């Protein structure tokens, strides 16, 4: 199934729109949520080395709760994207059930899986080449300061590539889910992708300037 999505997304979404899978896109979105929150979990070994006792326990709990919240939060993001696409497609006289579009949109989170894995690898590499502060009060600023390290700047920049891939998948998803031309589907997906692009560019630019 994934192979079809990668090799011929147009045909993949054409087939999926006739009888959309429920479990598969849910799994894709869940794995994407886990992947993009791997950085948070990777901080835990550093916490164990720099903290002890009650401070370590509290830090671990807060970190894991944050990772769990981020993982589950991606489902809200899924609904927002699908709702935005459905709303804009009305302007083009889109025809199709929201449930179908919602499930097809879930497949568009597949690029985030690779983005998360790549980002986690860059984060782990960075952690191996920095000194973790022993003062718990400095830990938040330490983690925040990692973002201006070259490997993580590269990781941030690659988000734009994965976002472009998402835009392609979502365009075909909307085209078949709402029975629109590819051009109309692209116009439907464009605003949400542009906003996401602006946020990512601002994040990368901020990290570069901070560095």
C-alpha positions in Angstrom: 0.0 0.0 0.0 2.8 2.4 1.0 4.6 1.5 -2.2 1.7 2.7 -4.3 1.5 6.0 -2.4 5.2 6.6 -3.1 5.3 5.5 -6.7 2.0 6.8 -8.0 0.1 9.0 -5.6 -2.5 9.9 -8.2 -3.5 6.3 -8.8 -3.2 5.5 -5.0 -5.7 8.2 -4.0 -8.0 7.4 -6.9 -8.3 3.8 -5.5 -8.5 4.9 -1.9 -11.2 7.4 -2.5 -13.6 4.6 -3.6 -13.1 2.7 -0.4 -10.9 4.7 2.0 -9.0 2.7 4.7 -9.5 3.9 8.2 -6.9 2.0 10.2 -4.0 2.7 7.9 -4.1 6.5 7.8 -4.7 6.6 11.6 -1.5 4.5 11.9 0.4 6.8 9.6 -0.6 9.9 11.6 0.2 8.2 14.9 3.7 7.0 13.7 4.3 10.6 12.4 3.4 12.0 15.8 5.8 9.6 17.5 8.6 10.4 15.0 8.4 14.2 15.2 8.5 13.9 19.0 11.6 11.6 19.1 13.8 14.6 20.0 12.0 15.0 23.3 12.5 11.3 24.3 16.2 11.5 23.2 16.7 14.2 25.9 16.0 11.6 28.6 19.5 10.1 28.7 21.0 13.6 29.0 18.6 14.2 31.9 19.8 11.1 33.7 23.4 12.2 33.4 22.9 15.8 34.5 20.1 15.5 37.2 19.5 13.2 40.1 16.9 12.4 42.7 13.6 14.2 42.6 14.7 16.7 40.0 15.4 13.9 37.5 12.1 12.2 38.2 10.2 15.4 37.7 12.1 16.2 34.5 11.5 12.7 33.1 7.7 13.0 33.8 7.5 16.4 32.3 9.4 15.3 29.2 7.4 12.2 28.7 4.1 14.0 29.2 5.2 16.6 26.6 6.1 13.9 24.2 2.8 12.1 24.7 0.9 15.4 24.3 2.8 16.2 21.1 2.1 12.8 19.7 -1.6 13.0 20.4 -1.8 16.6 19.3 -1.0 15.7 15.7 -4.5 14.2 15.4 -5.9 17.6 16.1 -3.6 19.0 13.4 -4.9 16.3 11.0 -8.5 17.5 11.6 -7.5 21.1 11.1 -5.9 20.4 7.8 -8.7 18.3 6.5 -11.3 20.8 7.7 -9.4 23.6 6.0 -9.2 21.7 2.7 -12.9 20.8 2.9 -13.9 24.4 3.5 -11.8 25.9 0.8 -12.9 23.2 -1.7 -16.5 24.4 -1.4 -15.4 27.5 -3.4 -14.5 25.1 -6.3 -17.8 23.2 -5.9 -16.0 20.2 -4.4 -18.1 17.1 -4.1 -17.4 14.4 -1.6 -17.8 13.3 2.0 -15.7 14.9 4.7 -14.9 11.5 6.1 -13.3 10.5 2.8 -11.3 13.6 2.6 -10.3 13.3 6.2 -9.0 9.8 5.8 -7.2 10.6 2.5 -5.6 13.7 4.2 -4.1 11.4 6.9 -1.9 9.8 4.3 -0.2 13.2 3.7 1.5 12.9 7.1 3.7 10.1 5.8 6.6 12.5 5.0 6.6 13.6 8.7 7.7 10.1 9.6 10.9 10.4 7.6 11.3 14.0 8.8 11.1 13.0 12.4 13.6 10.1 12.0 16.1 12.4 10.2 15.6 15.1 12.8 16.1 12.7 15.6 19.3 11.4 14.1 20.6 15.0 13.8 19.5 15.7 17.3 21.3 12.6 18.7 24.5 13.6 16.8 24.3 17.0 18.2 23.9 15.8 21.8 27.0 13.6 21.4 29.1 16.8 20.7 27.9 19.1 23.4 28.3 19.3 27.2 25.2 18.9 29.2 24.9 21.5 32.0 24.8 20.1 35.5 22.6 22.9 36.8 18.9 21.9 36.3 18.0 25.6 36.0 20.1 25.8 32.8 18.6 22.8 31.1 15.7 24.5 29.4 18.0 27.2 27.9 20.5 24.4 26.9 17.9 22.5 25.0 16.6 25.6 23.3 20.2 26.6 22.3 20.7 23.4 20.5 18.5 24.6 17.6 21.2 26.9 16.3 23.7 24.0 15.9 24.5 23.2 12.2 23.1 19.7 12.2 19.8 20.9 13.6 19.7 23.9 11.2 20.1 21.4 8.4 17.3 19.3 9.9 15.1 22.4 10.1 15.8 23.3 6.5 14.8 19.8 5.3 11.3 20.4 6.7 10.7 22.5 3.6 11.4 19.5 1.4 9.1 17.3 3.4 6.4 20.0 3.3 6.6 20.1 -0.5 6.1 16.3 -0.5 3.1 16.7 1.8 1.7 19.3 -0.5 1.9 16.9 -3.5 0.2 14.1 -1.5 -2.5 16.4 -0.2 -3.2 17.8 -3.7 -4.0 14.4 -5.0 -5.9 13.6 -1.9 -8.1 16.6 -2.3 -8.4 16.1 -6.0 -9.9 12.6 -5.6 -11.6 13.2 -2.2 -13.5 16.2 -3.4 -13.6 15.5 -7.2 -11.6 18.5 -8.2 -9.0 19.1 -11.0 -5.4 18.9 -9.9 -5.2 22.7 -10.4 -8.2 23.3 -8.1 -6.9 20.9 -5.6 -3.6 22.6 -5.5 -5.3 26.0 -5.0 -7.3 24.3 -2.1 -4.2 23.0 -0.4 -2.0 26.0 -1.1 -3.1 28.4 1.7 -2.6 25.9 4.5 0.8 24.8 3.0 1.8 28.5 2.7 1.0 29.2 6.3 3.0 26.1 7.4 5.9 27.1 5.1 5.9 30.6 6.6 6.0 29.2 10.2 8.9 26.9 9.2 10.9 29.6 7.5 10.4 31.9 10.5 11.6 29.2 12.8 14.7 28.5 10.7 15.5 32.2 10.2 15.1 32.7 14.0 17.5 29.9 14.8 20.1 31.3 12.2 19.9 34.8 13.6 20.1 33.5 17.2 23.2 31.6 16.3 
